[in-house]
């Protein structure tokens, strides 16, 4: 089992188990909270928690439209 551990004071640690329904990040564009499926995110075997950003669905749509206008094709498969 994986968990997150944070020291909140010299004598108190808080641990939270990581499940498929409690992992979140912040959209780098608008700042809203985005729920993350870690299995899906790292399914290609190349992900890392420090170098990965996940956009919310609205910002993703906007970003894909911008890429399409610039003639850049994106396929997430």
PyMOL Python script that loads the backbone (N, CA, C, O; Angstrom):
from pymol import cmd

cmd.read_pdbstr("""\
ATOM      1  N   UNK A   1       0.848  -1.176   0.000  1.00  0.00           N
ATOM      2  CA  UNK A   1       0.000   0.000   0.000  1.00  0.00           C
ATOM      3  C   UNK A   1       0.898   1.245   0.000  1.00  0.00           C
ATOM      4  O   UNK A   1       1.928   1.282   0.673  1.00  0.00           O
ATOM      5  N   UNK A   2       0.489   2.253  -0.761  1.00  0.00           N
ATOM      6  CA  UNK A   2       1.213   3.520  -0.810  1.00  0.00           C
ATOM      7  C   UNK A   2       0.457   4.560  -0.005  1.00  0.00           C
ATOM      8  O   UNK A   2      -0.768   4.509   0.113  1.00  0.00           O
ATOM      9  N   UNK A   3       1.205   5.503   0.544  1.00  0.00           N
ATOM     10  CA  UNK A   3       0.579   6.568   1.314  1.00  0.00           C
ATOM     11  C   UNK A   3       1.447   7.812   1.243  1.00  0.00           C
ATOM     12  O   UNK A   3       2.612   7.761   0.849  1.00  0.00           O
ATOM     13  N   UNK A   4       0.854   8.924   1.633  1.00  0.00           N
ATOM     14  CA  UNK A   4       1.561  10.193   1.740  1.00  0.00           C
ATOM     15  C   UNK A   4       1.757  10.468   3.225  1.00  0.00           C
ATOM     16  O   UNK A   4       0.855  10.249   4.034  1.00  0.00           O
ATOM     17  N   UNK A   5       2.939  10.949   3.571  1.00  0.00           N
ATOM     18  CA  UNK A   5       3.248  11.228   4.972  1.00  0.00           C
ATOM     19  C   UNK A   5       3.752  12.663   5.070  1.00  0.00           C
ATOM     20  O   UNK A   5       4.645  13.072   4.328  1.00  0.00           O
ATOM     21  N   UNK A   6       3.174  13.414   5.988  1.00  0.00           N
ATOM     22  CA  UNK A   6       3.559  14.814   6.172  1.00  0.00           C
ATOM     23  C   UNK A   6       3.769  15.077   7.656  1.00  0.00           C
ATOM     24  O   UNK A   6       2.917  14.749   8.482  1.00  0.00           O
ATOM     25  N   UNK A   7       4.904  15.667   7.983  1.00  0.00           N
ATOM     26  CA  UNK A   7       5.169  16.040   9.374  1.00  0.00           C
ATOM     27  C   UNK A   7       4.521  17.401   9.617  1.00  0.00           C
ATOM     28  O   UNK A   7       4.909  18.393   9.000  1.00  0.00           O
ATOM     29  N   UNK A   8       3.532  17.451  10.515  1.00  0.00           N
ATOM     30  CA  UNK A   8       2.831  18.705  10.799  1.00  0.00           C
ATOM     31  C   UNK A   8       3.387  19.415  12.029  1.00  0.00           C
ATOM     32  O   UNK A   8       3.135  20.601  12.238  1.00  0.00           O
ATOM     33  N   UNK A   9       4.133  18.691  12.829  1.00  0.00           N
ATOM     34  CA  UNK A   9       4.838  19.272  13.971  1.00  0.00           C
ATOM     35  C   UNK A   9       5.958  18.286  14.336  1.00  0.00           C
ATOM     36  O   UNK A   9       5.996  17.175  13.808  1.00  0.00           O
ATOM     37  N   UNK A  10       6.852  18.679  15.218  1.00  0.00           N
ATOM     38  CA  UNK A  10       7.945  17.764  15.572  1.00  0.00           C
ATOM     39  C   UNK A  10       7.472  16.410  16.115  1.00  0.00           C
ATOM     40  O   UNK A  10       8.198  15.420  16.031  1.00  0.00           O
ATOM     41  N   UNK A  11       6.273  16.369  16.663  1.00  0.00           N
ATOM     42  CA  UNK A  11       5.796  15.116  17.267  1.00  0.00           C
ATOM     43  C   UNK A  11       4.611  14.484  16.539  1.00  0.00           C
ATOM     44  O   UNK A  11       4.121  13.437  16.963  1.00  0.00           O
ATOM     45  N   UNK A  12       4.140  15.100  15.449  1.00  0.00           N
ATOM     46  CA  UNK A  12       2.949  14.583  14.775  1.00  0.00           C
ATOM     47  C   UNK A  12       3.204  14.410  13.284  1.00  0.00           C
ATOM     48  O   UNK A  12       3.597  15.347  12.590  1.00  0.00           O
ATOM     49  N   UNK A  13       2.971  13.187  12.808  1.00  0.00           N
ATOM     50  CA  UNK A  13       2.989  12.876  11.381  1.00  0.00           C
ATOM     51  C   UNK A  13       1.567  12.513  10.963  1.00  0.00           C
ATOM     52  O   UNK A  13       0.848  11.847  11.708  1.00  0.00           O
ATOM     53  N   UNK A  14       1.168  12.946   9.784  1.00  0.00           N
ATOM     54  CA  UNK A  14      -0.133  12.567   9.227  1.00  0.00           C
ATOM     55  C   UNK A  14       0.127  11.686   8.019  1.00  0.00           C
ATOM     56  O   UNK A  14       0.928  12.036   7.153  1.00  0.00           O
ATOM     57  N   UNK A  15      -0.546  10.543   7.955  1.00  0.00           N
ATOM     58  CA  UNK A  15      -0.428   9.663   6.792  1.00  0.00           C
ATOM     59  C   UNK A  15      -1.804   9.478   6.167  1.00  0.00           C
ATOM     60  O   UNK A  15      -2.810   9.351   6.864  1.00  0.00           O
ATOM     61  N   UNK A  16      -1.825   9.468   4.837  1.00  0.00           N
ATOM     62  CA  UNK A  16      -3.063   9.262   4.092  1.00  0.00           C
ATOM     63  C   UNK A  16      -2.785   8.213   3.022  1.00  0.00           C
ATOM     64  O   UNK A  16      -1.882   8.377   2.201  1.00  0.00           O
ATOM     65  N   UNK A  17      -3.566   7.135   3.035  1.00  0.00           N
ATOM     66  CA  UNK A  17      -3.424   6.099   2.015  1.00  0.00           C
ATOM     67  C   UNK A  17      -3.778   6.660   0.650  1.00  0.00           C
ATOM     68  O   UNK A  17      -4.708   7.456   0.519  1.00  0.00           O
ATOM     69  N   UNK A  18      -3.034   6.244  -0.366  1.00  0.00           N
ATOM     70  CA  UNK A  18      -3.316   6.662  -1.735  1.00  0.00           C
ATOM     71  C   UNK A  18      -4.205   5.604  -2.382  1.00  0.00           C
ATOM     72  O   UNK A  18      -3.847   4.428  -2.454  1.00  0.00           O
ATOM     73  N   UNK A  19      -5.356   6.042  -2.844  1.00  0.00           N
ATOM     74  CA  UNK A  19      -6.311   5.177  -3.538  1.00  0.00           C
ATOM     75  C   UNK A  19      -6.604   5.797  -4.904  1.00  0.00           C
ATOM     76  O   UNK A  19      -6.102   6.874  -5.227  1.00  0.00           O
ATOM     77  N   UNK A  20      -7.409   5.116  -5.689  1.00  0.00           N
ATOM     78  CA  UNK A  20      -7.728   5.632  -7.026  1.00  0.00           C
ATOM     79  C   UNK A  20      -8.702   6.797  -6.999  1.00  0.00           C
ATOM     80  O   UNK A  20      -8.998   7.368  -8.049  1.00  0.00           O
ATOM     81  N   UNK A  21      -9.208   7.168  -5.828  1.00  0.00           N
ATOM     82  CA  UNK A  21     -10.175   8.265  -5.762  1.00  0.00           C
ATOM     83  C   UNK A  21      -9.716   9.431  -4.885  1.00  0.00           C
ATOM     84  O   UNK A  21     -10.520  10.300  -4.548  1.00  0.00           O
ATOM     85  N   UNK A  22      -8.431   9.460  -4.511  1.00  0.00           N
ATOM     86  CA  UNK A  22      -7.992  10.558  -3.647  1.00  0.00           C
ATOM     87  C   UNK A  22      -6.674  11.199  -4.103  1.00  0.00           C
ATOM     88  O   UNK A  22      -5.921  11.727  -3.284  1.00  0.00           O
ATOM     89  N   UNK A  23      -6.404  11.150  -5.404  1.00  0.00           N
ATOM     90  CA  UNK A  23      -5.194  11.780  -5.934  1.00  0.00           C
ATOM     91  C   UNK A  23      -5.619  12.949  -6.816  1.00  0.00           C
ATOM     92  O   UNK A  23      -6.423  12.787  -7.734  1.00  0.00           O
ATOM     93  N   UNK A  24      -5.077  14.118  -6.529  1.00  0.00           N
ATOM     94  CA  UNK A  24      -5.466  15.332  -7.228  1.00  0.00           C
ATOM     95  C   UNK A  24      -4.232  16.158  -7.563  1.00  0.00           C
ATOM     96  O   UNK A  24      -3.170  15.984  -6.966  1.00  0.00           O
ATOM     97  N   UNK A  25      -4.388  17.053  -8.518  1.00  0.00           N
ATOM     98  CA  UNK A  25      -3.363  18.055  -8.814  1.00  0.00           C
ATOM     99  C   UNK A  25      -4.092  19.346  -9.162  1.00  0.00           C
ATOM    100  O   UNK A  25      -5.321  19.400  -9.163  1.00  0.00           O
ATOM    101  N   UNK A  26      -3.326  20.369  -9.453  1.00  0.00           N
ATOM    102  CA  UNK A  26      -3.879  21.662  -9.823  1.00  0.00           C
ATOM    103  C   UNK A  26      -3.592  21.915 -11.293  1.00  0.00           C
ATOM    104  O   UNK A  26      -2.457  21.745 -11.739  1.00  0.00           O
ATOM    105  N   UNK A  27      -4.610  22.320 -12.055  1.00  0.00           N
ATOM    106  CA  UNK A  27      -4.432  22.645 -13.472  1.00  0.00           C
ATOM    107  C   UNK A  27      -3.417  23.784 -13.576  1.00  0.00           C
ATOM    108  O   UNK A  27      -3.576  24.815 -12.923  1.00  0.00           O
ATOM    109  N   UNK A  28      -2.367  23.603 -14.397  1.00  0.00           N
ATOM    110  CA  UNK A  28      -1.350  24.649 -14.503  1.00  0.00           C
ATOM    111  C   UNK A  28      -1.835  25.913 -15.206  1.00  0.00           C
ATOM    112  O   UNK A  28      -1.160  26.942 -15.162  1.00  0.00           O
ATOM    113  N   UNK A  29      -2.992  25.848 -15.851  1.00  0.00           N
ATOM    114  CA  UNK A  29      -3.512  27.009 -16.563  1.00  0.00           C
ATOM    115  C   UNK A  29      -4.475  27.831 -15.706  1.00  0.00           C
ATOM    116  O   UNK A  29      -4.280  29.033 -15.526  1.00  0.00           O
ATOM    117  N   UNK A  30      -5.513  27.179 -15.177  1.00  0.00           N
ATOM    118  CA  UNK A  30      -6.543  27.936 -14.443  1.00  0.00           C
ATOM    119  C   UNK A  30      -6.503  27.739 -12.932  1.00  0.00           C
ATOM    120  O   UNK A  30      -7.131  28.493 -12.189  1.00  0.00           O
ATOM    121  N   UNK A  31      -5.760  26.722 -12.473  1.00  0.00           N
ATOM    122  CA  UNK A  31      -5.619  26.506 -11.042  1.00  0.00           C
ATOM    123  C   UNK A  31      -6.693  25.667 -10.390  1.00  0.00           C
ATOM    124  O   UNK A  31      -6.675  25.491  -9.172  1.00  0.00           O
ATOM    125  N   UNK A  32      -7.641  25.137 -11.172  1.00  0.00           N
ATOM    126  CA  UNK A  32      -8.696  24.325 -10.557  1.00  0.00           C
ATOM    127  C   UNK A  32      -8.152  22.940 -10.195  1.00  0.00           C
ATOM    128  O   UNK A  32      -7.134  22.498 -10.728  1.00  0.00           O
ATOM    129  N   UNK A  33      -8.844  22.274  -9.290  1.00  0.00           N
ATOM    130  CA  UNK A  33      -8.450  20.949  -8.843  1.00  0.00           C
ATOM    131  C   UNK A  33      -8.845  19.907  -9.889  1.00  0.00           C
ATOM    132  O   UNK A  33      -9.957  19.936 -10.416  1.00  0.00           O
ATOM    133  N   UNK A  34      -7.914  18.976 -10.186  1.00  0.00           N
ATOM    134  CA  UNK A  34      -8.143  17.941 -11.182  1.00  0.00           C
ATOM    135  C   UNK A  34      -7.915  16.589 -10.520  1.00  0.00           C
ATOM    136  O   UNK A  34      -6.852  16.348  -9.947  1.00  0.00           O
ATOM    137  N   UNK A  35      -8.909  15.703 -10.594  1.00  0.00           N
ATOM    138  CA  UNK A  35      -8.745  14.353 -10.054  1.00  0.00           C
ATOM    139  C   UNK A  35      -7.891  13.538 -11.023  1.00  0.00           C
ATOM    140  O   UNK A  35      -8.087  13.604 -12.236  1.00  0.00           O
ATOM    141  N   UNK A  36      -6.946  12.771 -10.487  1.00  0.00           N
ATOM    142  CA  UNK A  36      -5.975  12.044 -11.291  1.00  0.00           C
ATOM    143  C   UNK A  36      -6.136  10.543 -11.101  1.00  0.00           C
ATOM    144  O   UNK A  36      -6.302  10.065  -9.979  1.00  0.00           O
ATOM    145  N   UNK A  37      -6.084   9.808 -12.199  1.00  0.00           N
ATOM    146  CA  UNK A  37      -6.005   8.349 -12.172  1.00  0.00           C
ATOM    147  C   UNK A  37      -4.537   8.010 -12.432  1.00  0.00           C
ATOM    148  O   UNK A  37      -4.076   8.087 -13.571  1.00  0.00           O
ATOM    149  N   UNK A  38      -3.809   7.639 -11.393  1.00  0.00           N
ATOM    150  CA  UNK A  38      -2.377   7.394 -11.529  1.00  0.00           C
ATOM    151  C   UNK A  38      -2.065   6.253 -12.496  1.00  0.00           C
ATOM    152  O   UNK A  38      -1.065   6.309 -13.211  1.00  0.00           O
ATOM    153  N   UNK A  39      -2.901   5.232 -12.527  1.00  0.00           N
ATOM    154  CA  UNK A  39      -2.682   4.114 -13.453  1.00  0.00           C
ATOM    155  C   UNK A  39      -2.733   4.608 -14.889  1.00  0.00           C
ATOM    156  O   UNK A  39      -1.869   4.270 -15.698  1.00  0.00           O
ATOM    157  N   UNK A  40      -3.742   5.406 -15.206  1.00  0.00           N
ATOM    158  CA  UNK A  40      -3.864   5.946 -16.563  1.00  0.00           C
ATOM    159  C   UNK A  40      -2.732   6.927 -16.870  1.00  0.00           C
ATOM    160  O   UNK A  40      -2.157   6.898 -17.959  1.00  0.00           O
ATOM    161  N   UNK A  41      -2.420   7.778 -15.925  1.00  0.00           N
ATOM    162  CA  UNK A  41      -1.400   8.802 -16.137  1.00  0.00           C
ATOM    163  C   UNK A  41      -0.039   8.193 -16.462  1.00  0.00           C
ATOM    164  O   UNK A  41       0.688   8.712 -17.308  1.00  0.00           O
ATOM    165  N   UNK A  42       0.302   7.105 -15.797  1.00  0.00           N
ATOM    166  CA  UNK A  42       1.621   6.508 -15.976  1.00  0.00           C
ATOM    167  C   UNK A  42       1.584   5.219 -16.785  1.00  0.00           C
ATOM    168  O   UNK A  42       2.527   4.429 -16.731  1.00  0.00           O
ATOM    169  N   UNK A  43       0.516   4.997 -17.529  1.00  0.00           N
ATOM    170  CA  UNK A  43       0.360   3.750 -18.282  1.00  0.00           C
ATOM    171  C   UNK A  43       1.412   3.561 -19.369  1.00  0.00           C
ATOM    172  O   UNK A  43       1.690   2.426 -19.758  1.00  0.00           O
ATOM    173  N   UNK A  44       1.998   4.638 -19.864  1.00  0.00           N
ATOM    174  CA  UNK A  44       3.023   4.497 -20.906  1.00  0.00           C
ATOM    175  C   UNK A  44       4.412   4.236 -20.327  1.00  0.00           C
ATOM    176  O   UNK A  44       5.365   4.041 -21.081  1.00  0.00           O
ATOM    177  N   UNK A  45       4.539   4.231 -19.004  1.00  0.00           N
ATOM    178  CA  UNK A  45       5.801   3.930 -18.360  1.00  0.00           C
ATOM    179  C   UNK A  45       6.805   5.060 -18.356  1.00  0.00           C
ATOM    180  O   UNK A  45       7.949   4.859 -17.949  1.00  0.00           O
ATOM    181  N   UNK A  46       6.411   6.243 -18.798  1.00  0.00           N
ATOM    182  CA  UNK A  46       7.355   7.351 -18.896  1.00  0.00           C
ATOM    183  C   UNK A  46       7.022   8.533 -18.001  1.00  0.00           C
ATOM    184  O   UNK A  46       7.684   9.567 -18.098  1.00  0.00           O
ATOM    185  N   UNK A  47       6.037   8.425 -17.145  1.00  0.00           N
ATOM    186  CA  UNK A  47       5.638   9.563 -16.323  1.00  0.00           C
ATOM    187  C   UNK A  47       6.490   9.733 -15.086  1.00  0.00           C
ATOM    188  O   UNK A  47       7.137   8.794 -14.624  1.00  0.00           O
ATOM    189  N   UNK A  48       6.481  10.935 -14.560  1.00  0.00           N
ATOM    190  CA  UNK A  48       7.103  11.209 -13.268  1.00  0.00           C
ATOM    191  C   UNK A  48       6.276  12.280 -12.567  1.00  0.00           C
ATOM    192  O   UNK A  48       5.714  13.158 -13.221  1.00  0.00           O
ATOM    193  N   UNK A  49       6.201  12.212 -11.259  1.00  0.00           N
ATOM    194  CA  UNK A  49       5.348  13.133 -10.508  1.00  0.00           C
ATOM    195  C   UNK A  49       5.839  14.571 -10.551  1.00  0.00           C
ATOM    196  O   UNK A  49       5.030  15.491 -10.429  1.00  0.00           O
ATOM    197  N   UNK A  50       7.129  14.793 -10.718  1.00  0.00           N
ATOM    198  CA  UNK A  50       7.668  16.152 -10.701  1.00  0.00           C
ATOM    199  C   UNK A  50       7.588  16.842 -12.048  1.00  0.00           C
ATOM    200  O   UNK A  50       7.474  18.067 -12.104  1.00  0.00           O
ATOM    201  N   UNK A  51       7.644  16.091 -13.130  1.00  0.00           N
ATOM    202  CA  UNK A  51       7.668  16.702 -14.454  1.00  0.00           C
ATOM    203  C   UNK A  51       6.359  16.602 -15.206  1.00  0.00           C
ATOM    204  O   UNK A  51       6.307  16.913 -16.396  1.00  0.00           O
ATOM    205  N   UNK A  52       5.297  16.174 -14.538  1.00  0.00           N
ATOM    206  CA  UNK A  52       4.016  15.964 -15.206  1.00  0.00           C
ATOM    207  C   UNK A  52       3.006  17.014 -14.772  1.00  0.00           C
ATOM    208  O   UNK A  52       2.834  17.269 -13.580  1.00  0.00           O
ATOM    209  N   UNK A  53       2.335  17.623 -15.752  1.00  0.00           N
ATOM    210  CA  UNK A  53       1.235  18.556 -15.480  1.00  0.00           C
ATOM    211  C   UNK A  53      -0.019  17.994 -16.122  1.00  0.00           C
ATOM    212  O   UNK A  53       0.032  17.416 -17.208  1.00  0.00           O
ATOM    213  N   UNK A  54      -1.140  18.166 -15.446  1.00  0.00           N
ATOM    214  CA  UNK A  54      -2.419  17.701 -15.981  1.00  0.00           C
ATOM    215  C   UNK A  54      -3.370  18.882 -16.032  1.00  0.00           C
ATOM    216  O   UNK A  54      -3.649  19.517 -15.014  1.00  0.00           O
ATOM    217  N   UNK A  55      -3.863  19.169 -17.224  1.00  0.00           N
ATOM    218  CA  UNK A  55      -4.819  20.256 -17.415  1.00  0.00           C
ATOM    219  C   UNK A  55      -6.233  19.765 -17.130  1.00  0.00           C
ATOM    220  O   UNK A  55      -6.530  18.586 -17.324  1.00  0.00           O
ATOM    221  N   UNK A  56      -7.099  20.650 -16.674  1.00  0.00           N
ATOM    222  CA  UNK A  56      -8.510  20.314 -16.506  1.00  0.00           C
ATOM    223  C   UNK A  56      -9.125  20.122 -17.893  1.00  0.00           C
ATOM    224  O   UNK A  56      -8.502  20.462 -18.898  1.00  0.00           O
ATOM    225  N   UNK A  57     -10.335  19.581 -17.952  1.00  0.00           N
ATOM    226  CA  UNK A  57     -10.945  19.278 -19.254  1.00  0.00           C
ATOM    227  C   UNK A  57     -11.167  20.528 -20.096  1.00  0.00           C
ATOM    228  O   UNK A  57     -10.975  20.489 -21.311  1.00  0.00           O
ATOM    229  N   UNK A  58     -11.564  21.631 -19.479  1.00  0.00           N
ATOM    230  CA  UNK A  58     -11.792  22.857 -20.252  1.00  0.00           C
ATOM    231  C   UNK A  58     -10.495  23.416 -20.826  1.00  0.00           C
ATOM    232  O   UNK A  58     -10.441  23.795 -21.996  1.00  0.00           O
ATOM    233  N   UNK A  59      -9.455  23.465 -20.004  1.00  0.00           N
ATOM    234  CA  UNK A  59      -8.173  23.974 -20.487  1.00  0.00           C
ATOM    235  C   UNK A  59      -7.561  23.023 -21.512  1.00  0.00           C
ATOM    236  O   UNK A  59      -6.885  23.468 -22.440  1.00  0.00           O
ATOM    237  N   UNK A  60      -7.790  21.723 -21.356  1.00  0.00           N
ATOM    238  CA  UNK A  60      -7.303  20.743 -22.340  1.00  0.00           C
ATOM    239  C   UNK A  60      -7.940  20.987 -23.700  1.00  0.00           C
ATOM    240  O   UNK A  60      -7.260  20.954 -24.726  1.00  0.00           O
ATOM    241  N   UNK A  61      -9.246  21.233 -23.705  1.00  0.00           N
ATOM    242  CA  UNK A  61      -9.946  21.513 -24.969  1.00  0.00           C
ATOM    243  C   UNK A  61      -9.367  22.755 -25.639  1.00  0.00           C
ATOM    244  O   UNK A  61      -9.119  22.762 -26.845  1.00  0.00           O
ATOM    245  N   UNK A  62      -9.153  23.799 -24.851  1.00  0.00           N
ATOM    246  CA  UNK A  62      -8.589  25.046 -25.374  1.00  0.00           C
ATOM    247  C   UNK A  62      -7.184  24.806 -25.922  1.00  0.00           C
ATOM    248  O   UNK A  62      -6.846  25.273 -27.010  1.00  0.00           O
ATOM    249  N   UNK A  63      -6.380  24.085 -25.171  1.00  0.00           N
ATOM    250  CA  UNK A  63      -5.000  23.801 -25.586  1.00  0.00           C
ATOM    251  C   UNK A  63      -4.974  22.989 -26.884  1.00  0.00           C
ATOM    252  O   UNK A  63      -4.169  23.273 -27.770  1.00  0.00           O
ATOM    253  N   UNK A  64      -5.842  21.987 -27.004  1.00  0.00           N
ATOM    254  CA  UNK A  64      -5.898  21.173 -28.221  1.00  0.00           C
ATOM    255  C   UNK A  64      -6.346  21.996 -29.425  1.00  0.00           C
ATOM    256  O   UNK A  64      -5.837  21.805 -30.530  1.00  0.00           O
ATOM    257  N   UNK A  65      -7.293  22.907 -29.219  1.00  0.00           N
ATOM    258  CA  UNK A  65      -7.735  23.785 -30.310  1.00  0.00           C
ATOM    259  C   UNK A  65      -6.582  24.669 -30.779  1.00  0.00           C
ATOM    260  O   UNK A  65      -6.394  24.862 -31.980  1.00  0.00           O
ATOM    261  N   UNK A  66      -5.808  25.207 -29.830  1.00  0.00           N
ATOM    262  CA  UNK A  66      -4.655  26.042 -30.180  1.00  0.00           C
ATOM    263  C   UNK A  66      -3.631  25.251 -30.988  1.00  0.00           C
ATOM    264  O   UNK A  66      -3.091  25.754 -31.974  1.00  0.00           O
ATOM    265  N   UNK A  67      -3.363  24.016 -30.573  1.00  0.00           N
ATOM    266  CA  UNK A  67      -2.418  23.175 -31.305  1.00  0.00           C
ATOM    267  C   UNK A  67      -2.919  22.888 -32.716  1.00  0.00           C
ATOM    268  O   UNK A  67      -2.153  22.924 -33.679  1.00  0.00           O
ATOM    269  N   UNK A  68      -4.223  22.600 -32.826  1.00  0.00           N
ATOM    270  CA  UNK A  68      -4.810  22.306 -34.133  1.00  0.00           C
ATOM    271  C   UNK A  68      -4.685  23.512 -35.060  1.00  0.00           C
ATOM    272  O   UNK A  68      -4.371  23.351 -36.240  1.00  0.00           O
ATOM    273  N   UNK A  69      -4.928  24.721 -34.542  1.00  0.00           N
ATOM    274  CA  UNK A  69      -4.789  25.947 -35.342  1.00  0.00           C
ATOM    275  C   UNK A  69      -3.366  26.119 -35.855  1.00  0.00           C
ATOM    276  O   UNK A  69      -3.152  26.645 -36.947  1.00  0.00           O
ATOM    277  N   UNK A  70      -2.398  25.676 -35.064  1.00  0.00           N
ATOM    278  CA  UNK A  70      -0.991  25.789 -35.456  1.00  0.00           C
ATOM    279  C   UNK A  70      -0.548  24.619 -36.338  1.00  0.00           C
ATOM    280  O   UNK A  70       0.617  24.536 -36.728  1.00  0.00           O
ATOM    281  N   UNK A  71      -1.481  23.718 -36.647  1.00  0.00           N
ATOM    282  CA  UNK A  71      -1.166  22.583 -37.523  1.00  0.00           C
ATOM    283  C   UNK A  71      -0.467  21.442 -36.822  1.00  0.00           C
ATOM    284  O   UNK A  71       0.143  20.595 -37.474  1.00  0.00           O
ATOM    285  N   UNK A  72      -0.546  21.404 -35.496  1.00  0.00           N
ATOM    286  CA  UNK A  72       0.092  20.346 -34.734  1.00  0.00           C
ATOM    287  C   UNK A  72      -0.969  19.308 -34.372  1.00  0.00           C
ATOM    288  O   UNK A  72      -1.965  19.625 -33.722  1.00  0.00           O
ATOM    289  N   UNK A  73      -0.745  18.078 -34.797  1.00  0.00           N
ATOM    290  CA  UNK A  73      -1.660  16.990 -34.487  1.00  0.00           C
ATOM    291  C   UNK A  73      -1.236  16.357 -33.174  1.00  0.00           C
ATOM    292  O   UNK A  73      -0.049  16.119 -32.949  1.00  0.00           O
ATOM    293  N   UNK A  74      -2.198  16.086 -32.311  1.00  0.00           N
ATOM    294  CA  UNK A  74      -1.900  15.449 -31.045  1.00  0.00           C
ATOM    295  C   UNK A  74      -2.744  14.208 -30.922  1.00  0.00           C
ATOM    296  O   UNK A  74      -3.959  14.246 -31.113  1.00  0.00           O
ATOM    297  N   UNK A  75      -2.097  13.108 -30.604  1.00  0.00           N
ATOM    298  CA  UNK A  75      -2.778  11.840 -30.383  1.00  0.00           C
ATOM    299  C   UNK A  75      -2.269  11.287 -29.061  1.00  0.00           C
ATOM    300  O   UNK A  75      -1.080  10.998 -28.930  1.00  0.00           O
ATOM    301  N   UNK A  76      -3.148  11.136 -28.088  1.00  0.00           N
ATOM    302  CA  UNK A  76      -2.710  10.703 -26.761  1.00  0.00           C
ATOM    303  C   UNK A  76      -2.645   9.195 -26.603  1.00  0.00           C
ATOM    304  O   UNK A  76      -2.594   8.704 -25.475  1.00  0.00           O
ATOM    305  N   UNK A  77      -2.646   8.464 -27.670  1.00  0.00           N
ATOM    306  CA  UNK A  77      -2.582   7.001 -27.584  1.00  0.00           C
ATOM    307  C   UNK A  77      -1.171   6.521 -27.481  1.00  0.00           C
ATOM    308  O   UNK A  77      -0.933   5.316 -27.399  1.00  0.00           O
TER     309      UNK A  77
END
""", "prot")
cmd.dss("prot")
cmd.show_as("cartoon", "prot")
cmd.util.cbc("prot")
cmd.orient("prot")
